[in-house]
Amino acid sequence: MSEMSFEQARFNMIEQQIRPWEVLDQQVLDVMQQTPREDFVPPQYRLLAYADVAIPLGHGQFMMLPKIEARLLQALGIQPTERVLEVGTGSAYSTACLARLGYSVVSVDIFPDFIQAAQRKLSAHRIKNVVLHSGDAAQSWGGQRYDAIAITGSLPTLPERWPQQLTIGGRLFVVVGELPVMEALLITRLGEHEWATDSLFDTELPPLLNVTRPVEFVF
């Protein structure tokens, strides 16, 4: 497929998959139009980069569907001054989009080869405001607070430590539940001890690895 064909496929993805899923935030649409997804998928799946399919990444992991990536970006509403934590680097496509929207991104993945590949991809696109870590972030990551947190694997329940890592006004995107019932949620920290929860949509997402069943967070 030529570069022109990829550009057309990117346009079609936005118009046929993303807009119909109520993603209308122009910043999000612009970032996804400007970020060549074909450069982030495994080479053997390059021609499927803009298809409405979960592309295999290895280790039993898959890329999120483009429309779910778009809803994640829109829900978080990343601002240029904000610091973002991403749990599950995967292909680094969402990482690149988050980095282009925000001030800085910390992204963690349990698979070292994913992190190595992500570094190459991000460097190739001159994205320098991302710090990558190889590690198990299933329970939490560090002690810092973030303006936005994106968890790219599902959790059976949401442990309290994740919302606690938000700044005041910070947002957390997470998919909670187990098949056949999973729900994408946006958690917003309103105060030191107050959060709001918005139910976004029903979906399916592979579970985050090594997750235990914690005590459920009460909103």
C-alpha atoms as an extended CHARMM CRD file, in Angstrom:
* protein
*
       219  EXT
         1         1  MET       CA              0.0000000000        0.0000000000        0.0000000000  PROA      1               0.0000000000
         2         2  SER       CA              1.3570000000        3.4330000000       -0.9190000000  PROA      2               0.0000000000
         3         3  GLU       CA              1.6680000000        6.3390000000        1.5060000000  PROA      3               0.0000000000
         4         4  MET       CA             -1.2480000000        7.9940000000       -0.2790000000  PROA      4               0.0000000000
         5         5  SER       CA             -3.3190000000        4.8660000000        0.2560000000  PROA      5               0.0000000000
         6         6  PHE       CA             -2.4510000000        4.8460000000        3.9650000000  PROA      6               0.0000000000
         7         7  GLU       CA             -3.4960000000        8.4840000000        4.1780000000  PROA      7               0.0000000000
         8         8  GLN       CA             -6.8380000000        7.6180000000        2.6150000000  PROA      8               0.0000000000
         9         9  ALA       CA             -7.2220000000        4.6460000000        4.9740000000  PROA      9               0.0000000000
        10        10  ARG       CA             -6.5240000000        6.9700000000        7.9140000000  PROA      10              0.0000000000
        11        11  PHE       CA             -9.2000000000        9.3760000000        6.6800000000  PROA      11              0.0000000000
        12        12  ASN       CA            -11.6630000000        6.5030000000        6.2420000000  PROA      12              0.0000000000
        13        13  MET       CA            -10.9180000000        5.2270000000        9.7710000000  PROA      13              0.0000000000
        14        14  ILE       CA            -11.8120000000        8.6060000000       11.2160000000  PROA      14              0.0000000000
        15        15  GLU       CA            -14.9350000000        9.1230000000        9.1250000000  PROA      15              0.0000000000
        16        16  GLN       CA            -16.2990000000        5.5540000000        9.2000000000  PROA      16              0.0000000000
        17        17  GLN       CA            -15.1900000000        4.2170000000       12.5910000000  PROA      17              0.0000000000
        18        18  ILE       CA            -14.3620000000        7.0810000000       14.9200000000  PROA      18              0.0000000000
        19        19  ARG       CA            -16.8810000000        9.8310000000       14.1870000000  PROA      19              0.0000000000
        20        20  PRO       CA            -19.8090000000        7.3560000000       14.2770000000  PROA      20              0.0000000000
        21        21  TRP       CA            -18.6340000000        6.4400000000       17.8000000000  PROA      21              0.0000000000
        22        22  GLU       CA            -19.3260000000       10.0010000000       18.9020000000  PROA      22              0.0000000000
        23        23  VAL       CA            -15.7200000000       11.1610000000       18.8470000000  PROA      23              0.0000000000
        24        24  LEU       CA            -16.0290000000       14.7840000000       17.7610000000  PROA      24              0.0000000000
        25        25  ASP       CA            -13.1740000000       16.4350000000       19.6800000000  PROA      25              0.0000000000
        26        26  GLN       CA            -11.1910000000       18.1300000000       16.9150000000  PROA      26              0.0000000000
        27        27  GLN       CA             -7.8810000000       17.8750000000       18.7660000000  PROA      27              0.0000000000
        28        28  VAL       CA             -8.3040000000       14.1190000000       19.0620000000  PROA      28              0.0000000000
        29        29  LEU       CA             -9.3140000000       13.7790000000       15.4130000000  PROA      29              0.0000000000
        30        30  ASP       CA             -6.3330000000       15.8920000000       14.3250000000  PROA      30              0.0000000000
        31        31  VAL       CA             -3.8580000000       13.8670000000       16.3850000000  PROA      31              0.0000000000
        32        32  MET       CA             -5.1660000000       10.5800000000       15.0080000000  PROA      32              0.0000000000
        33        33  GLN       CA             -5.0550000000       11.9920000000       11.4860000000  PROA      33              0.0000000000
        34        34  GLN       CA             -1.4490000000       13.0950000000       12.0000000000  PROA      34              0.0000000000
        35        35  THR       CA             -0.1970000000        9.8900000000       13.6600000000  PROA      35              0.0000000000
        36        36  PRO       CA              0.4960000000        7.1120000000       11.1230000000  PROA      36              0.0000000000
        37        37  ARG       CA             -0.9060000000        4.0270000000       12.8210000000  PROA      37              0.0000000000
        38        38  GLU       CA              0.7490000000        1.8090000000       10.1930000000  PROA      38              0.0000000000
        39        39  ASP       CA              4.1290000000        2.6560000000       11.7470000000  PROA      39              0.0000000000
        40        40  PHE       CA              3.0600000000        1.3040000000       15.1380000000  PROA      40              0.0000000000
        41        41  VAL       CA              1.5170000000       -2.0570000000       14.2350000000  PROA      41              0.0000000000
        42        42  PRO       CA              3.7100000000       -5.1630000000       13.7930000000  PROA      42              0.0000000000
        43        43  PRO       CA              5.0960000000       -5.1380000000       10.2190000000  PROA      43              0.0000000000
        44        44  GLN       CA              3.1360000000       -8.2280000000        9.1610000000  PROA      44              0.0000000000
        45        45  TYR       CA             -0.1370000000       -6.4550000000       10.0240000000  PROA      45              0.0000000000
        46        46  ARG       CA              0.7250000000       -3.1140000000        8.4160000000  PROA      46              0.0000000000
        47        47  LEU       CA             -2.0710000000       -3.4320000000        5.8600000000  PROA      47              0.0000000000
        48        48  LEU       CA             -4.5920000000       -3.9150000000        8.6940000000  PROA      48              0.0000000000
        49        49  ALA       CA             -3.4890000000       -0.7800000000       10.5710000000  PROA      49              0.0000000000
        50        50  TYR       CA             -6.7820000000        1.0360000000        9.9500000000  PROA      50              0.0000000000
        51        51  ALA       CA             -9.1560000000       -1.9070000000       10.0810000000  PROA      51              0.0000000000
        52        52  ASP       CA            -11.7310000000       -2.3080000000       12.8470000000  PROA      52              0.0000000000
        53        53  VAL       CA             -9.9070000000       -5.3260000000       14.2790000000  PROA      53              0.0000000000
        54        54  ALA       CA             -7.7930000000       -6.1060000000       17.3530000000  PROA      54              0.0000000000
        55        55  ILE       CA             -4.2970000000       -6.5040000000       15.9020000000  PROA      55              0.0000000000
        56        56  PRO       CA             -2.0560000000       -9.0960000000       17.6520000000  PROA      56              0.0000000000
        57        57  LEU       CA              1.1160000000       -7.7210000000       19.2330000000  PROA      57              0.0000000000
        58        58  GLY       CA              2.6390000000      -10.9200000000       20.6020000000  PROA      58              0.0000000000
        59        59  HSD       CA              2.6240000000      -12.3470000000       24.1460000000  PROA      59              0.0000000000
        60        60  GLY       CA             -1.1380000000      -12.8090000000       23.7480000000  PROA      60              0.0000000000
        61        61  GLN       CA             -1.6590000000       -9.0360000000       23.6630000000  PROA      61              0.0000000000
        62        62  PHE       CA             -3.6780000000       -6.9800000000       21.1610000000  PROA      62              0.0000000000
        63        63  MET       CA             -4.0070000000       -3.3600000000       20.1070000000  PROA      63              0.0000000000
        64        64  MET       CA             -7.1870000000       -1.6210000000       21.1460000000  PROA      64              0.0000000000
        65        65  LEU       CA             -9.6400000000       -0.9690000000       18.3270000000  PROA      65              0.0000000000
        66        66  PRO       CA             -9.1590000000        2.4970000000       16.7980000000  PROA      66              0.0000000000
        67        67  LYS       CA            -12.5730000000        3.6490000000       18.0030000000  PROA      67              0.0000000000
        68        68  ILE       CA            -11.7760000000        2.6720000000       21.5990000000  PROA      68              0.0000000000
        69        69  GLU       CA             -8.4120000000        4.4490000000       21.4090000000  PROA      69              0.0000000000
        70        70  ALA       CA            -10.2750000000        7.5180000000       20.1580000000  PROA      70              0.0000000000
        71        71  ARG       CA            -12.8730000000        7.3660000000       22.9390000000  PROA      71              0.0000000000
        72        72  LEU       CA            -10.0760000000        7.0140000000       25.5020000000  PROA      72              0.0000000000
        73        73  LEU       CA             -8.3280000000       10.1200000000       24.1590000000  PROA      73              0.0000000000
        74        74  GLN       CA            -11.5450000000       12.1150000000       24.0140000000  PROA      74              0.0000000000
        75        75  ALA       CA            -12.6430000000       11.1070000000       27.5210000000  PROA      75              0.0000000000
        76        76  LEU       CA             -9.3330000000       12.0850000000       29.1090000000  PROA      76              0.0000000000
        77        77  GLY       CA             -9.3330000000       15.5060000000       27.4170000000  PROA      77              0.0000000000
        78        78  ILE       CA             -5.5590000000       15.8820000000       27.7030000000  PROA      78              0.0000000000
        79        79  GLN       CA             -4.3270000000       19.4780000000       27.8980000000  PROA      79              0.0000000000
        80        80  PRO       CA             -0.8950000000       20.6950000000       26.7070000000  PROA      80              0.0000000000
        81        81  THR       CA              0.3580000000       21.2700000000       30.2680000000  PROA      81              0.0000000000
        82        82  GLU       CA             -0.6950000000       17.8920000000       31.6750000000  PROA      82              0.0000000000
        83        83  ARG       CA              1.3300000000       14.9030000000       32.7920000000  PROA      83              0.0000000000
        84        84  VAL       CA             -0.0300000000       11.4980000000       31.7910000000  PROA      84              0.0000000000
        85        85  LEU       CA              0.5200000000        7.9290000000       33.0100000000  PROA      85              0.0000000000
        86        86  GLU       CA             -0.1890000000        5.0930000000       30.5900000000  PROA      86              0.0000000000
        87        87  VAL       CA             -0.4140000000        1.5580000000       31.9790000000  PROA      87              0.0000000000
        88        88  GLY       CA              0.2360000000       -0.8470000000       29.1090000000  PROA      88              0.0000000000
        89        89  THR       CA              2.3940000000        0.6360000000       26.3510000000  PROA      89              0.0000000000
        90        90  GLY       CA              1.5820000000       -2.0880000000       23.8470000000  PROA      90              0.0000000000
        91        91  SER       CA              2.1830000000       -0.8800000000       20.2980000000  PROA      91              0.0000000000
        92        92  ALA       CA              2.9420000000        2.6910000000       21.5170000000  PROA      92              0.0000000000
        93        93  TYR       CA              0.3020000000        4.1450000000       19.1810000000  PROA      93              0.0000000000
        94        94  SER       CA             -1.8150000000        5.4550000000       22.0560000000  PROA      94              0.0000000000
        95        95  THR       CA              1.4170000000        6.5560000000       23.7230000000  PROA      95              0.0000000000
        96        96  ALA       CA              2.2620000000        8.6960000000       20.6950000000  PROA      96              0.0000000000
        97        97  CYS       CA             -1.2120000000       10.2450000000       20.6360000000  PROA      97              0.0000000000
        98        98  LEU       CA             -1.1380000000       11.0010000000       24.3650000000  PROA      98              0.0000000000
        99        99  ALA       CA              2.3120000000       12.5520000000       24.0050000000  PROA      99              0.0000000000
       100       100  ARG       CA              1.1510000000       14.8200000000       21.2030000000  PROA      100             0.0000000000
       101       101  LEU       CA             -1.7710000000       16.0210000000       23.3050000000  PROA      101             0.0000000000
       102       102  GLY       CA             -0.0390000000       16.4600000000       26.6640000000  PROA      102             0.0000000000
       103       103  TYR       CA              3.1310000000       17.8190000000       28.2180000000  PROA      103             0.0000000000
       104       104  SER       CA              4.6870000000       14.4820000000       29.1710000000  PROA      104             0.0000000000
       105       105  VAL       CA              3.8490000000       10.7840000000       29.3340000000  PROA      105             0.0000000000
       106       106  VAL       CA              5.1450000000        8.0070000000       31.5650000000  PROA      106             0.0000000000
       107       107  SER       CA              4.3070000000        4.6640000000       29.9410000000  PROA      107             0.0000000000
       108       108  VAL       CA              4.8180000000        1.2560000000       31.5390000000  PROA      108             0.0000000000
       109       109  ASP       CA              4.6580000000       -2.2260000000       30.0490000000  PROA      109             0.0000000000
       110       110  ILE       CA              5.4400000000       -5.6200000000       31.5330000000  PROA      110             0.0000000000
       111       111  PHE       CA              7.1460000000       -6.8510000000       28.3330000000  PROA      111             0.0000000000
       112       112  PRO       CA             10.6700000000       -5.4510000000       27.7670000000  PROA      112             0.0000000000
       113       113  ASP       CA             10.5090000000       -6.0700000000       24.0020000000  PROA      113             0.0000000000
       114       114  PHE       CA              7.3890000000       -3.8920000000       23.7740000000  PROA      114             0.0000000000
       115       115  ILE       CA              9.2950000000       -1.0910000000       25.5080000000  PROA      115             0.0000000000
       116       116  GLN       CA             12.3050000000       -1.5010000000       23.2110000000  PROA      116             0.0000000000
       117       117  ALA       CA             10.0800000000       -1.3960000000       20.1210000000  PROA      117             0.0000000000
       118       118  ALA       CA              8.1680000000        1.5850000000       21.5130000000  PROA      118             0.0000000000
       119       119  GLN       CA             11.4020000000        3.5100000000       21.9710000000  PROA      119             0.0000000000
       120       120  ARG       CA             12.3500000000        2.9430000000       18.3410000000  PROA      120             0.0000000000
       121       121  LYS       CA              8.9160000000        3.9380000000       17.0540000000  PROA      121             0.0000000000
       122       122  LEU       CA              8.6530000000        7.0810000000       19.1580000000  PROA      122             0.0000000000
       123       123  SER       CA             12.1940000000        8.1440000000       18.2610000000  PROA      123             0.0000000000
       124       124  ALA       CA             11.4410000000        7.6410000000       14.5670000000  PROA      124             0.0000000000
       125       125  HSD       CA              8.5940000000       10.1360000000       14.9290000000  PROA      125             0.0000000000
       126       126  ARG       CA             10.6600000000       12.5370000000       17.0440000000  PROA      126             0.0000000000
       127       127  ILE       CA              8.4080000000       12.1590000000       20.0570000000  PROA      127             0.0000000000
       128       128  LYS       CA             10.6580000000       13.0430000000       22.9720000000  PROA      128             0.0000000000
       129       129  ASN       CA              8.2920000000       13.7550000000       25.8590000000  PROA      129             0.0000000000
       130       130  VAL       CA              7.7440000000       10.0910000000       26.8090000000  PROA      130             0.0000000000
       131       131  VAL       CA              9.5520000000        8.1490000000       29.5330000000  PROA      131             0.0000000000
       132       132  LEU       CA              9.2310000000        4.3850000000       29.0750000000  PROA      132             0.0000000000
       133       133  HSD       CA              9.5250000000        1.8010000000       31.8280000000  PROA      133             0.0000000000
       134       134  SER       CA              9.5380000000       -1.9800000000       31.7430000000  PROA      134             0.0000000000
       135       135  GLY       CA              7.7370000000       -3.2700000000       34.8120000000  PROA      135             0.0000000000
       136       136  ASP       CA              4.5830000000       -4.6600000000       36.3610000000  PROA      136             0.0000000000
       137       137  ALA       CA              2.1440000000       -1.8140000000       36.9780000000  PROA      137             0.0000000000
       138       138  ALA       CA             -0.8680000000       -4.0290000000       37.6590000000  PROA      138             0.0000000000
       139       139  GLN       CA             -1.2230000000       -2.7460000000       41.2030000000  PROA      139             0.0000000000
       140       140  SER       CA              0.0970000000        0.8310000000       40.9160000000  PROA      140             0.0000000000
       141       141  TRP       CA              3.1190000000        2.7040000000       39.6130000000  PROA      141             0.0000000000
       142       142  GLY       CA              5.3010000000        4.9430000000       41.7310000000  PROA      142             0.0000000000
       143       143  GLY       CA              4.0350000000        7.5010000000       44.1680000000  PROA      143             0.0000000000
       144       144  GLN       CA              3.4980000000       10.4270000000       41.8290000000  PROA      144             0.0000000000
       145       145  ARG       CA              0.1920000000       11.9980000000       40.9650000000  PROA      145             0.0000000000
       146       146  TYR       CA             -0.8610000000       12.5030000000       37.3590000000  PROA      146             0.0000000000
       147       147  ASP       CA             -3.3110000000       14.7590000000       35.5640000000  PROA      147             0.0000000000
       148       148  ALA       CA             -4.5230000000       11.8150000000       33.4970000000  PROA      148             0.0000000000
       149       149  ILE       CA             -4.1380000000        8.0320000000       33.7240000000  PROA      149             0.0000000000
       150       150  ALA       CA             -4.9540000000        5.6170000000       30.8930000000  PROA      150             0.0000000000
       151       151  ILE       CA             -5.1850000000        1.9220000000       31.8040000000  PROA      151             0.0000000000
       152       152  THR       CA             -5.1830000000       -0.0340000000       28.5440000000  PROA      152             0.0000000000
       153       153  GLY       CA             -6.1250000000       -3.4300000000       29.9650000000  PROA      153             0.0000000000
       154       154  SER       CA             -9.3300000000       -4.2570000000       31.7980000000  PROA      154             0.0000000000
       155       155  LEU       CA             -9.6030000000       -4.7140000000       35.5720000000  PROA      155             0.0000000000
       156       156  PRO       CA            -12.1680000000       -6.9250000000       37.3590000000  PROA      156             0.0000000000
       157       157  THR       CA            -12.6930000000       -4.1000000000       39.8710000000  PROA      157             0.0000000000
       158       158  LEU       CA            -11.0120000000       -0.7390000000       40.3680000000  PROA      158             0.0000000000
       159       159  PRO       CA             -8.6360000000       -0.6390000000       43.3480000000  PROA      159             0.0000000000
       160       160  GLU       CA             -8.5070000000        2.5630000000       45.3760000000  PROA      160             0.0000000000
       161       161  ARG       CA             -4.8260000000        3.2350000000       44.6830000000  PROA      161             0.0000000000
       162       162  TRP       CA             -5.4450000000        4.1910000000       41.0510000000  PROA      162             0.0000000000
       163       163  PRO       CA             -7.8420000000        7.1160000000       41.6870000000  PROA      163             0.0000000000
       164       164  GLN       CA             -5.5430000000        8.1600000000       44.5410000000  PROA      164             0.0000000000
       165       165  GLN       CA             -2.7830000000        8.8060000000       41.9750000000  PROA      165             0.0000000000
       166       166  LEU       CA             -4.7980000000       11.5600000000       40.2870000000  PROA      166             0.0000000000
       167       167  THR       CA             -4.2040000000       15.2500000000       40.8610000000  PROA      167             0.0000000000
       168       168  ILE       CA             -7.2070000000       17.3390000000       41.8440000000  PROA      168             0.0000000000
       169       169  GLY       CA             -9.1360000000       17.6230000000       38.5830000000  PROA      169             0.0000000000
       170       170  GLY       CA             -7.2950000000       14.6120000000       37.1750000000  PROA      170             0.0000000000
       171       171  ARG       CA             -9.0280000000       11.9290000000       35.0870000000  PROA      171             0.0000000000
       172       172  LEU       CA             -8.6620000000        8.1620000000       34.8910000000  PROA      172             0.0000000000
       173       173  PHE       CA             -9.8550000000        6.0280000000       31.9630000000  PROA      173             0.0000000000
       174       174  VAL       CA            -10.3640000000        2.3630000000       32.7960000000  PROA      174             0.0000000000
       175       175  VAL       CA            -12.4230000000       -0.6000000000       31.6030000000  PROA      175             0.0000000000
       176       176  VAL       CA            -13.8790000000       -2.4930000000       34.5630000000  PROA      176             0.0000000000
       177       177  GLY       CA            -15.6010000000       -5.8650000000       34.6820000000  PROA      177             0.0000000000
       178       178  GLU       CA            -15.3100000000       -9.3400000000       33.2310000000  PROA      178             0.0000000000
       179       179  LEU       CA            -16.8300000000      -10.9150000000       30.1520000000  PROA      179             0.0000000000
       180       180  PRO       CA            -19.5730000000      -10.6720000000       29.1310000000  PROA      180             0.0000000000
       181       181  VAL       CA            -20.0540000000       -7.3620000000       30.9910000000  PROA      181             0.0000000000
       182       182  MET       CA            -17.3280000000       -4.7160000000       30.8030000000  PROA      182             0.0000000000
       183       183  GLU       CA            -17.7660000000       -0.9720000000       31.1490000000  PROA      183             0.0000000000
       184       184  ALA       CA            -15.4850000000        1.9160000000       30.2460000000  PROA      184             0.0000000000
       185       185  LEU       CA            -15.3930000000        4.4630000000       33.0590000000  PROA      185             0.0000000000
       186       186  LEU       CA            -14.0150000000        7.9520000000       33.4910000000  PROA      186             0.0000000000
       187       187  ILE       CA            -13.0600000000        8.7660000000       37.0790000000  PROA      187             0.0000000000
       188       188  THR       CA            -12.5030000000       12.4570000000       37.8610000000  PROA      188             0.0000000000
       189       189  ARG       CA            -10.9200000000       13.6010000000       41.1150000000  PROA      189             0.0000000000
       190       190  LEU       CA            -12.9560000000       16.5210000000       42.4650000000  PROA      190             0.0000000000
       191       191  GLY       CA            -11.1440000000       16.9470000000       45.7640000000  PROA      191             0.0000000000
       192       192  GLU       CA             -8.7660000000       15.2470000000       48.1530000000  PROA      192             0.0000000000
       193       193  HSD       CA            -11.4660000000       12.7520000000       49.1420000000  PROA      193             0.0000000000
       194       194  GLU       CA            -14.0600000000       13.1390000000       46.3960000000  PROA      194             0.0000000000
       195       195  TRP       CA            -14.3820000000       11.5670000000       42.9580000000  PROA      195             0.0000000000
       196       196  ALA       CA            -17.0030000000       11.4970000000       40.2100000000  PROA      196             0.0000000000
       197       197  THR       CA            -17.6600000000        8.5110000000       37.9630000000  PROA      197             0.0000000000
       198       198  ASP       CA            -19.0130000000        8.6380000000       34.4240000000  PROA      198             0.0000000000
       199       199  SER       CA            -20.0540000000        5.4920000000       32.5670000000  PROA      199             0.0000000000
       200       200  LEU       CA            -18.8940000000        5.9060000000       28.9700000000  PROA      200             0.0000000000
       201       201  PHE       CA            -19.7900000000        2.7520000000       27.0430000000  PROA      201             0.0000000000
       202       202  ASP       CA            -19.8820000000       -1.0510000000       27.1800000000  PROA      202             0.0000000000
       203       203  THR       CA            -16.9450000000       -2.7910000000       25.5590000000  PROA      203             0.0000000000
       204       204  GLU       CA            -14.5340000000       -5.7270000000       25.7120000000  PROA      204             0.0000000000
       205       205  LEU       CA            -10.8480000000       -5.4090000000       26.5440000000  PROA      205             0.0000000000
       206       206  PRO       CA             -8.2620000000       -8.0800000000       27.4310000000  PROA      206             0.0000000000
       207       207  PRO       CA             -7.3590000000       -8.0220000000       31.1290000000  PROA      207             0.0000000000
       208       208  LEU       CA             -4.2910000000       -6.2920000000       32.4860000000  PROA      208             0.0000000000
       209       209  LEU       CA             -1.7570000000       -8.9770000000       33.3580000000  PROA      209             0.0000000000
       210       210  ASN       CA             -1.0750000000      -10.0100000000       36.9580000000  PROA      210             0.0000000000
       211       211  VAL       CA             -4.1350000000       -8.2700000000       38.3260000000  PROA      211             0.0000000000
       212       212  THR       CA             -5.3710000000       -9.5690000000       41.6530000000  PROA      212             0.0000000000
       213       213  ARG       CA             -8.8900000000       -9.0660000000       42.9010000000  PROA      213             0.0000000000
       214       214  PRO       CA             -8.5490000000       -6.0220000000       45.1640000000  PROA      214             0.0000000000
       215       215  VAL       CA            -11.1260000000       -4.4940000000       47.4360000000  PROA      215             0.0000000000
       216       216  GLU       CA            -13.4700000000       -2.5370000000       45.1890000000  PROA      216             0.0000000000
       217       217  PHE       CA            -13.1980000000        1.2350000000       45.2550000000  PROA      217             0.0000000000
       218       218  VAL       CA            -16.4010000000        2.8940000000       46.4640000000  PROA      218             0.0000000000
       219       219  PHE       CA            -17.2730000000        6.1140000000       44.6880000000  PROA      219             0.0000000000
